[in-house]
Amino acid sequence: MLVFVVPVQSKATAKSWNRVSQLFERCVQSVCQQSSPHFQVIVVCNEKPDTAFRHPKISYVEVDFPVPDINSGRPKEILNEKRTDRGRKQLRGLVAAQEFNPTHTMLLDADDLVSKRLAEFVHRHPKANGWFVNKGYRYAPGSYWIYKKANGFHTMCGSCNIIRNDLNKIPENPEYDRGYGYYKFYLNHARVAKVLAEEGTPLEPLPFLGAVYVVQTGENTYFSSSRLYQGIGRYINYRLVTPSIREEFCL
């Protein structure tokens, strides 16, 4: 059983709640088209997104965590508050996931997409430490082109680690009123593989393209549009969005 944990930003912090809801709907549609029934989705939110999509595998955990103050005028503090909000929601989702006795979990950003093969692959390897998504795609909504990241996808996108449940570092008594540092293991997605390797429980690279990092949505917490064009001269990494890519990722 693979449990996906999807934290959703508060309506009060969104530039467009309608846009956040649309992106979320496509995200969970992507997750719920898994080729195996051995999965569950935990959505952690202050308010449920406005979506007509329903699926028996989706469970909502509504929380009353403090909403980040986006009007403070201090960009660094705003960013840290958003990170903390996401971290406590990730932890709350992992705690809720224990109800389903998962072998593995995956933290998923609410605007990203995943391969429909993930749950089936995890089901075939229930004792593995887990995997990091080394290969994936980066995509701007509406484009006919998609960028293939053939190495290091996990360093740029938070939807990138599938971890055996007992390696999740869930505190015995979880706290949800702590600062950024308390949730750092969940937030620092690029370092998870390194941390677990140092502890003798290394993750393996997922042997196929596992996720789509959706950028330029207007709601990304970390993404700067200029980063999309780093290395844009390497046109060989761009390809047309084919029907097979759309079908696998619900793009």
MOKA-V61810 format. One line per field, one symbol per residue. phi: phi as a letter, one per 30 degrees, with the letter a starting at -180 (. if undefined). burial: + if it has 16 or more other C-alpha atoms within 10 Angstrom, else -. A space follows every 50 residues. Layout:
phi: ???
burial: ???
This chain:
phi: .ccdcbdbddedcddbdddeddddddedddddcedbddabbcccadbddd bcdbaddcbcccbcdededdcdicedddddddddedddddddddddddec hddbbbdbddbcbbddcdddddddbdcddkbcddbacbbcejddcbcccd aieddcbdcbbcbeedcdhdddbecbccdeedcdedddedceddddddci bddcdddadcabdcbhcibddcdcedddcdiddddddcbdddeddeddch d
burial: +++++++++++--+--+-+++-++++++++++++++-++++++++++++- -------++-+------+-+-------++-++++++++++++++-++--- -+++++++++++++++++++-++----+++++++++++++-----++++- -++++-+++++++++--+-+-----+--++-++++++-++-++--+---- ++++++--+++++++---++--+--------------+---------+++ +
